[in-house]
């Protein structure tokens, strides 16, 4: 039988493990140069929009 303190310690360890896993995943993503370059390029691309909206802007009937 676990004591309340022991149960809390296990919960804290699980939370710590989850946070560390998240940080490791973030670092792995950030170390992927190709992915980071792609993200930077995507920031400068125009937002996607409906094709009909684009045609209306060009005064083309769809």
PDB file of N, CA, C and O in Angstrom:
ATOM      1  N   UNK A   1       0.840  -1.192   0.000  1.00  0.00           N
ATOM      2  CA  UNK A   1       0.000   0.000   0.000  1.00  0.00           C
ATOM      3  C   UNK A   1       0.882   1.253   0.000  1.00  0.00           C
ATOM      4  O   UNK A   1       1.832   1.364   0.775  1.00  0.00           O
ATOM      5  N   UNK A   2       0.547   2.179  -0.879  1.00  0.00           N
ATOM      6  CA  UNK A   2       1.318   3.411  -0.978  1.00  0.00           C
ATOM      7  C   UNK A   2       0.794   4.432   0.029  1.00  0.00           C
ATOM      8  O   UNK A   2      -0.405   4.528   0.291  1.00  0.00           O
ATOM      9  N   UNK A   3       1.719   5.173   0.569  1.00  0.00           N
ATOM     10  CA  UNK A   3       1.308   6.273   1.431  1.00  0.00           C
ATOM     11  C   UNK A   3       0.938   7.459   0.552  1.00  0.00           C
ATOM     12  O   UNK A   3       1.238   7.480  -0.641  1.00  0.00           O
ATOM     13  N   UNK A   4       0.288   8.440   1.152  1.00  0.00           N
ATOM     14  CA  UNK A   4      -0.097   9.636   0.400  1.00  0.00           C
ATOM     15  C   UNK A   4       1.144  10.346  -0.139  1.00  0.00           C
ATOM     16  O   UNK A   4       1.145  10.841  -1.266  1.00  0.00           O
ATOM     17  N   UNK A   5       2.195  10.390   0.672  1.00  0.00           N
ATOM     18  CA  UNK A   5       3.434  11.052   0.236  1.00  0.00           C
ATOM     19  C   UNK A   5       4.072  10.278  -0.917  1.00  0.00           C
ATOM     20  O   UNK A   5       4.555  10.879  -1.876  1.00  0.00           O
ATOM     21  N   UNK A   6       4.074   8.956  -0.826  1.00  0.00           N
ATOM     22  CA  UNK A   6       4.646   8.136  -1.890  1.00  0.00           C
ATOM     23  C   UNK A   6       3.881   8.293  -3.189  1.00  0.00           C
ATOM     24  O   UNK A   6       4.471   8.357  -4.267  1.00  0.00           O
ATOM     25  N   UNK A   7       2.555   8.355  -3.076  1.00  0.00           N
ATOM     26  CA  UNK A   7       1.722   8.534  -4.266  1.00  0.00           C
ATOM     27  C   UNK A   7       1.999   9.889  -4.910  1.00  0.00           C
ATOM     28  O   UNK A   7       2.071  10.003  -6.134  1.00  0.00           O
ATOM     29  N   UNK A   8       2.152  10.909  -4.076  1.00  0.00           N
ATOM     30  CA  UNK A   8       2.430  12.258  -4.589  1.00  0.00           C
ATOM     31  C   UNK A   8       3.792  12.295  -5.287  1.00  0.00           C
ATOM     32  O   UNK A   8       3.949  12.936  -6.327  1.00  0.00           O
ATOM     33  N   UNK A   9       4.763  11.607  -4.709  1.00  0.00           N
ATOM     34  CA  UNK A   9       6.094  11.561  -5.321  1.00  0.00           C
ATOM     35  C   UNK A   9       6.023  10.912  -6.700  1.00  0.00           C
ATOM     36  O   UNK A   9       6.632  11.400  -7.651  1.00  0.00           O
ATOM     37  N   UNK A  10       5.282   9.816  -6.806  1.00  0.00           N
ATOM     38  CA  UNK A  10       5.132   9.153  -8.104  1.00  0.00           C
ATOM     39  C   UNK A  10       4.444  10.059  -9.121  1.00  0.00           C
ATOM     40  O   UNK A  10       4.833  10.088 -10.288  1.00  0.00           O
ATOM     41  N   UNK A  11       3.431  10.795  -8.688  1.00  0.00           N
ATOM     42  CA  UNK A  11       2.739  11.731  -9.583  1.00  0.00           C
ATOM     43  C   UNK A  11       3.684  12.834 -10.041  1.00  0.00           C
ATOM     44  O   UNK A  11       3.691  13.216 -11.211  1.00  0.00           O
ATOM     45  N   UNK A  12       4.489  13.346  -9.092  1.00  0.00           N
ATOM     46  CA  UNK A  12       5.457  14.391  -9.439  1.00  0.00           C
ATOM     47  C   UNK A  12       6.503  13.875 -10.427  1.00  0.00           C
ATOM     48  O   UNK A  12       6.887  14.582 -11.359  1.00  0.00           O
ATOM     49  N   UNK A  13       6.962  12.637 -10.219  1.00  0.00           N
ATOM     50  CA  UNK A  13       7.942  12.054 -11.133  1.00  0.00           C
ATOM     51  C   UNK A  13       7.364  11.869 -12.529  1.00  0.00           C
ATOM     52  O   UNK A  13       8.054  12.103 -13.521  1.00  0.00           O
ATOM     53  N   UNK A  14       6.108  11.451 -12.614  1.00  0.00           N
ATOM     54  CA  UNK A  14       5.462  11.295 -13.916  1.00  0.00           C
ATOM     55  C   UNK A  14       5.348  12.648 -14.616  1.00  0.00           C
ATOM     56  O   UNK A  14       5.614  12.760 -15.812  1.00  0.00           O
ATOM     57  N   UNK A  15       4.951  13.671 -13.861  1.00  0.00           N
ATOM     58  CA  UNK A  15       4.838  15.016 -14.442  1.00  0.00           C
ATOM     59  C   UNK A  15       6.204  15.511 -14.917  1.00  0.00           C
ATOM     60  O   UNK A  15       6.317  16.097 -15.994  1.00  0.00           O
ATOM     61  N   UNK A  16       7.230  15.275 -14.120  1.00  0.00           N
ATOM     62  CA  UNK A  16       8.586  15.677 -14.497  1.00  0.00           C
ATOM     63  C   UNK A  16       9.034  14.945 -15.763  1.00  0.00           C
ATOM     64  O   UNK A  16       9.623  15.552 -16.658  1.00  0.00           O
ATOM     65  N   UNK A  17       8.752  13.635 -15.837  1.00  0.00           N
ATOM     66  CA  UNK A  17       9.112  12.856 -17.027  1.00  0.00           C
ATOM     67  C   UNK A  17       8.402  13.401 -18.263  1.00  0.00           C
ATOM     68  O   UNK A  17       9.010  13.517 -19.327  1.00  0.00           O
ATOM     69  N   UNK A  18       7.122  13.736 -18.126  1.00  0.00           N
ATOM     70  CA  UNK A  18       6.365  14.284 -19.254  1.00  0.00           C
ATOM     71  C   UNK A  18       6.947  15.615 -19.715  1.00  0.00           C
ATOM     72  O   UNK A  18       7.051  15.871 -20.914  1.00  0.00           O
ATOM     73  N   UNK A  19       7.322  16.456 -18.766  1.00  0.00           N
ATOM     74  CA  UNK A  19       7.912  17.753 -19.124  1.00  0.00           C
ATOM     75  C   UNK A  19       9.261  17.577 -19.809  1.00  0.00           C
ATOM     76  O   UNK A  19       9.565  18.252 -20.793  1.00  0.00           O
ATOM     77  N   UNK A  20      10.064  16.661 -19.278  1.00  0.00           N
ATOM     78  CA  UNK A  20      11.368  16.405 -19.896  1.00  0.00           C
ATOM     79  C   UNK A  20      11.210  15.838 -21.299  1.00  0.00           C
ATOM     80  O   UNK A  20      11.943  16.226 -22.209  1.00  0.00           O
ATOM     81  N   UNK A  21      10.269  14.933 -21.484  1.00  0.00           N
ATOM     82  CA  UNK A  21      10.004  14.384 -22.821  1.00  0.00           C
ATOM     83  C   UNK A  21       9.614  15.494 -23.788  1.00  0.00           C
ATOM     84  O   UNK A  21      10.048  15.508 -24.940  1.00  0.00           O
ATOM     85  N   UNK A  22       8.797  16.416 -23.313  1.00  0.00           N
ATOM     86  CA  UNK A  22       8.363  17.530 -24.153  1.00  0.00           C
ATOM     87  C   UNK A  22       9.548  18.429 -24.524  1.00  0.00           C
ATOM     88  O   UNK A  22       9.680  18.849 -25.674  1.00  0.00           O
ATOM     89  N   UNK A  23      10.395  18.713 -23.552  1.00  0.00           N
ATOM     90  CA  UNK A  23      11.577  19.541 -23.825  1.00  0.00           C
ATOM     91  C   UNK A  23      12.525  18.853 -24.802  1.00  0.00           C
ATOM     92  O   UNK A  23      13.062  19.496 -25.705  1.00  0.00           O
ATOM     93  N   UNK A  24      12.729  17.570 -24.628  1.00  0.00           N
ATOM     94  CA  UNK A  24      13.602  16.822 -25.536  1.00  0.00           C
ATOM     95  C   UNK A  24      13.038  16.849 -26.948  1.00  0.00           C
ATOM     96  O   UNK A  24      13.778  17.044 -27.913  1.00  0.00           O
ATOM     97  N   UNK A  25      11.739  16.655 -27.071  1.00  0.00           N
ATOM     98  CA  UNK A  25      11.111  16.696 -28.393  1.00  0.00           C
ATOM     99  C   UNK A  25      11.277  18.073 -29.030  1.00  0.00           C
ATOM    100  O   UNK A  25      11.558  18.178 -30.224  1.00  0.00           O
ATOM    101  N   UNK A  26      11.103  19.130 -28.235  1.00  0.00           N
ATOM    102  CA  UNK A  26      11.277  20.490 -28.742  1.00  0.00           C
ATOM    103  C   UNK A  26      12.706  20.704 -29.227  1.00  0.00           C
ATOM    104  O   UNK A  26      12.921  21.275 -30.296  1.00  0.00           O
ATOM    105  N   UNK A  27      13.673  20.251 -28.452  1.00  0.00           N
ATOM    106  CA  UNK A  27      15.075  20.401 -28.849  1.00  0.00           C
ATOM    107  C   UNK A  27      15.391  19.611 -30.116  1.00  0.00           C
ATOM    108  O   UNK A  27      16.156  20.072 -30.963  1.00  0.00           O
ATOM    109  N   UNK A  28      14.809  18.431 -30.246  1.00  0.00           N
ATOM    110  CA  UNK A  28      15.020  17.638 -31.459  1.00  0.00           C
ATOM    111  C   UNK A  28      14.462  18.354 -32.682  1.00  0.00           C
ATOM    112  O   UNK A  28      15.087  18.369 -33.743  1.00  0.00           O
ATOM    113  N   UNK A  29      13.291  18.943 -32.526  1.00  0.00           N
ATOM    114  CA  UNK A  29      12.683  19.686 -33.635  1.00  0.00           C
ATOM    115  C   UNK A  29      13.540  20.893 -33.989  1.00  0.00           C
ATOM    116  O   UNK A  29      13.804  21.154 -35.162  1.00  0.00           O
ATOM    117  N   UNK A  30      13.972  21.627 -32.967  1.00  0.00           N
ATOM    118  CA  UNK A  30      14.761  22.830 -33.213  1.00  0.00           C
ATOM    119  C   UNK A  30      16.127  22.514 -33.815  1.00  0.00           C
ATOM    120  O   UNK A  30      16.718  23.366 -34.479  1.00  0.00           O
ATOM    121  N   UNK A  31      16.630  21.318 -33.595  1.00  0.00           N
ATOM    122  CA  UNK A  31      17.936  20.962 -34.160  1.00  0.00           C
ATOM    123  C   UNK A  31      17.825  20.459 -35.597  1.00  0.00           C
ATOM    124  O   UNK A  31      18.843  20.227 -36.249  1.00  0.00           O
ATOM    125  N   UNK A  32      16.616  20.289 -36.091  1.00  0.00           N
ATOM    126  CA  UNK A  32      16.396  19.860 -37.476  1.00  0.00           C
ATOM    127  C   UNK A  32      16.458  21.103 -38.365  1.00  0.00           C
ATOM    128  O   UNK A  32      15.478  21.836 -38.496  1.00  0.00           O
ATOM    129  N   UNK A  33      17.615  21.327 -38.966  1.00  0.00           N
ATOM    130  CA  UNK A  33      17.840  22.553 -39.738  1.00  0.00           C
ATOM    131  C   UNK A  33      16.881  22.675 -40.915  1.00  0.00           C
ATOM    132  O   UNK A  33      16.387  23.764 -41.207  1.00  0.00           O
ATOM    133  N   UNK A  34      16.620  21.575 -41.582  1.00  0.00           N
ATOM    134  CA  UNK A  34      15.724  21.606 -42.737  1.00  0.00           C
ATOM    135  C   UNK A  34      14.307  22.009 -42.315  1.00  0.00           C
ATOM    136  O   UNK A  34      13.662  22.823 -42.978  1.00  0.00           O
ATOM    137  N   UNK A  35      13.838  21.442 -41.226  1.00  0.00           N
ATOM    138  CA  UNK A  35      12.506  21.777 -40.732  1.00  0.00           C
ATOM    139  C   UNK A  35      12.430  23.236 -40.296  1.00  0.00           C
ATOM    140  O   UNK A  35      11.459  23.923 -40.611  1.00  0.00           O
ATOM    141  N   UNK A  36      13.434  23.714 -39.583  1.00  0.00           N
ATOM    142  CA  UNK A  36      13.429  25.098 -39.110  1.00  0.00           C
ATOM    143  C   UNK A  36      13.463  26.076 -40.285  1.00  0.00           C
ATOM    144  O   UNK A  36      12.800  27.112 -40.248  1.00  0.00           O
ATOM    145  N   UNK A  37      14.227  25.754 -41.317  1.00  0.00           N
ATOM    146  CA  UNK A  37      14.275  26.612 -42.504  1.00  0.00           C
ATOM    147  C   UNK A  37      12.917  26.637 -43.189  1.00  0.00           C
ATOM    148  O   UNK A  37      12.468  27.686 -43.649  1.00  0.00           O
ATOM    149  N   UNK A  38      12.276  25.501 -43.254  1.00  0.00           N
ATOM    150  CA  UNK A  38      10.939  25.418 -43.851  1.00  0.00           C
ATOM    151  C   UNK A  38       9.941  26.262 -43.057  1.00  0.00           C
ATOM    152  O   UNK A  38       9.102  26.947 -43.642  1.00  0.00           O
ATOM    153  N   UNK A  39      10.030  26.214 -41.742  1.00  0.00           N
ATOM    154  CA  UNK A  39       9.136  27.027 -40.908  1.00  0.00           C
ATOM    155  C   UNK A  39       9.372  28.520 -41.143  1.00  0.00           C
ATOM    156  O   UNK A  39       8.422  29.300 -41.210  1.00  0.00           O
ATOM    157  N   UNK A  40      10.627  28.909 -41.265  1.00  0.00           N
ATOM    158  CA  UNK A  40      10.938  30.316 -41.524  1.00  0.00           C
ATOM    159  C   UNK A  40      10.363  30.765 -42.867  1.00  0.00           C
ATOM    160  O   UNK A  40       9.814  31.861 -42.981  1.00  0.00           O
ATOM    161  N   UNK A  41      10.496  29.904 -43.886  1.00  0.00           N
ATOM    162  CA  UNK A  41       9.946  30.247 -45.204  1.00  0.00           C
ATOM    163  C   UNK A  41       8.426  30.361 -45.140  1.00  0.00           C
ATOM    164  O   UNK A  41       7.839  31.233 -45.780  1.00  0.00           O
ATOM    165  N   UNK A  42       7.802  29.496 -44.383  1.00  0.00           N
ATOM    166  CA  UNK A  42       6.337  29.503 -44.318  1.00  0.00           C
ATOM    167  C   UNK A  42       5.804  30.775 -43.663  1.00  0.00           C
ATOM    168  O   UNK A  42       4.672  31.176 -43.932  1.00  0.00           O
ATOM    169  N   UNK A  43       6.594  31.407 -42.817  1.00  0.00           N
ATOM    170  CA  UNK A  43       6.153  32.639 -42.167  1.00  0.00           C
ATOM    171  C   UNK A  43       6.018  33.783 -43.163  1.00  0.00           C
ATOM    172  O   UNK A  43       5.249  34.716 -42.930  1.00  0.00           O
ATOM    173  N   UNK A  44       6.751  33.723 -44.262  1.00  0.00           N
ATOM    174  CA  UNK A  44       6.708  34.809 -45.242  1.00  0.00           C
ATOM    175  C   UNK A  44       5.716  34.542 -46.368  1.00  0.00           C
ATOM    176  O   UNK A  44       5.480  35.412 -47.206  1.00  0.00           O
ATOM    177  N   UNK A  45       5.140  33.355 -46.393  1.00  0.00           N
ATOM    178  CA  UNK A  45       4.179  33.024 -47.440  1.00  0.00           C
ATOM    179  C   UNK A  45       2.826  33.659 -47.124  1.00  0.00           C
ATOM    180  O   UNK A  45       2.459  33.805 -45.958  1.00  0.00           O
ATOM    181  N   UNK A  46       2.094  34.031 -48.158  1.00  0.00           N
ATOM    182  CA  UNK A  46       0.766  34.608 -47.920  1.00  0.00           C
ATOM    183  C   UNK A  46      -0.173  33.573 -47.309  1.00  0.00           C
ATOM    184  O   UNK A  46       0.004  32.366 -47.473  1.00  0.00           O
ATOM    185  N   UNK A  47      -1.170  34.082 -46.606  1.00  0.00           N
ATOM    186  CA  UNK A  47      -2.157  33.192 -46.003  1.00  0.00           C
ATOM    187  C   UNK A  47      -3.010  32.539 -47.079  1.00  0.00           C
ATOM    188  O   UNK A  47      -3.262  33.121 -48.134  1.00  0.00           O
ATOM    189  N   UNK A  48      -3.445  31.328 -46.796  1.00  0.00           N
ATOM    190  CA  UNK A  48      -4.335  30.639 -47.726  1.00  0.00           C
ATOM    191  C   UNK A  48      -5.713  31.268 -47.628  1.00  0.00           C
ATOM    192  O   UNK A  48      -6.132  31.723 -46.564  1.00  0.00           O
ATOM    193  N   UNK A  49      -6.404  31.286 -48.746  1.00  0.00           N
ATOM    194  CA  UNK A  49      -7.762  31.820 -48.770  1.00  0.00           C
ATOM    195  C   UNK A  49      -8.574  31.093 -49.820  1.00  0.00           C
ATOM    196  O   UNK A  49      -8.044  30.307 -50.606  1.00  0.00           O
ATOM    197  N   UNK A  50      -9.838  31.360 -49.822  1.00  0.00           N
ATOM    198  CA  UNK A  50     -10.729  30.715 -50.777  1.00  0.00           C
ATOM    199  C   UNK A  50     -10.393  31.169 -52.199  1.00  0.00           C
ATOM    200  O   UNK A  50     -10.094  32.341 -52.430  1.00  0.00           O
ATOM    201  N   UNK A  51     -10.445  30.246 -53.134  1.00  0.00           N
ATOM    202  CA  UNK A  51     -10.131  30.558 -54.525  1.00  0.00           C
ATOM    203  C   UNK A  51     -11.109  31.584 -55.086  1.00  0.00           C
ATOM    204  O   UNK A  51     -10.720  32.466 -55.852  1.00  0.00           O
ATOM    205  N   UNK A  52     -12.382  31.466 -54.703  1.00  0.00           N
ATOM    206  CA  UNK A  52     -13.383  32.432 -55.185  1.00  0.00           C
ATOM    207  C   UNK A  52     -13.048  33.854 -54.732  1.00  0.00           C
ATOM    208  O   UNK A  52     -13.237  34.814 -55.479  1.00  0.00           O
ATOM    209  N   UNK A  53     -12.559  33.975 -53.521  1.00  0.00           N
ATOM    210  CA  UNK A  53     -12.164  35.289 -53.013  1.00  0.00           C
ATOM    211  C   UNK A  53     -11.042  35.871 -53.877  1.00  0.00           C
ATOM    212  O   UNK A  53     -11.042  37.061 -54.190  1.00  0.00           O
ATOM    213  N   UNK A  54     -10.101  35.029 -54.253  1.00  0.00           N
ATOM    214  CA  UNK A  54      -9.002  35.450 -55.119  1.00  0.00           C
ATOM    215  C   UNK A  54      -9.525  35.911 -56.477  1.00  0.00           C
ATOM    216  O   UNK A  54      -9.095  36.939 -57.000  1.00  0.00           O
ATOM    217  N   UNK A  55     -10.460  35.141 -57.044  1.00  0.00           N
ATOM    218  CA  UNK A  55     -11.038  35.510 -58.339  1.00  0.00           C
ATOM    219  C   UNK A  55     -11.807  36.822 -58.245  1.00  0.00           C
ATOM    220  O   UNK A  55     -11.734  37.649 -59.154  1.00  0.00           O
ATOM    221  N   UNK A  56     -12.537  37.017 -57.165  1.00  0.00           N
ATOM    222  CA  UNK A  56     -13.272  38.277 -56.982  1.00  0.00           C
ATOM    223  C   UNK A  56     -12.309  39.455 -56.929  1.00  0.00           C
ATOM    224  O   UNK A  56     -12.590  40.519 -57.481  1.00  0.00           O
ATOM    225  N   UNK A  57     -11.193  39.264 -56.275  1.00  0.00           N
ATOM    226  CA  UNK A  57     -10.193  40.329 -56.193  1.00  0.00           C
ATOM    227  C   UNK A  57      -9.667  40.695 -57.581  1.00  0.00           C
ATOM    228  O   UNK A  57      -9.312  41.846 -57.835  1.00  0.00           O
ATOM    229  N   UNK A  58      -9.620  39.710 -58.472  1.00  0.00           N
ATOM    230  CA  UNK A  58      -9.168  39.942 -59.844  1.00  0.00           C
ATOM    231  C   UNK A  58     -10.310  40.341 -60.772  1.00  0.00           C
ATOM    232  O   UNK A  58     -10.114  40.498 -61.977  1.00  0.00           O
ATOM    233  N   UNK A  59     -11.508  40.503 -60.202  1.00  0.00           N
ATOM    234  CA  UNK A  59     -12.717  40.823 -60.968  1.00  0.00           C
ATOM    235  C   UNK A  59     -13.008  39.777 -62.039  1.00  0.00           C
ATOM    236  O   UNK A  59     -13.349  40.107 -63.175  1.00  0.00           O
ATOM    237  N   UNK A  60     -12.869  38.523 -61.657  1.00  0.00           N
ATOM    238  CA  UNK A  60     -13.179  37.412 -62.556  1.00  0.00           C
ATOM    239  C   UNK A  60     -14.391  36.693 -61.993  1.00  0.00           C
ATOM    240  O   UNK A  60     -14.409  36.323 -60.819  1.00  0.00           O
ATOM    241  N   UNK A  61     -15.411  36.494 -62.833  1.00  0.00           N
ATOM    242  CA  UNK A  61     -16.599  35.769 -62.384  1.00  0.00           C
ATOM    243  C   UNK A  61     -16.287  34.284 -62.314  1.00  0.00           C
ATOM    244  O   UNK A  61     -15.694  33.705 -63.224  1.00  0.00           O
ATOM    245  N   UNK A  62     -16.701  33.693 -61.214  1.00  0.00           N
ATOM    246  CA  UNK A  62     -16.457  32.248 -61.055  1.00  0.00           C
ATOM    247  C   UNK A  62     -17.750  31.484 -61.171  1.00  0.00           C
ATOM    248  O   UNK A  62     -17.755  30.258 -61.065  1.00  0.00           O
TER     249      UNK A  62
END
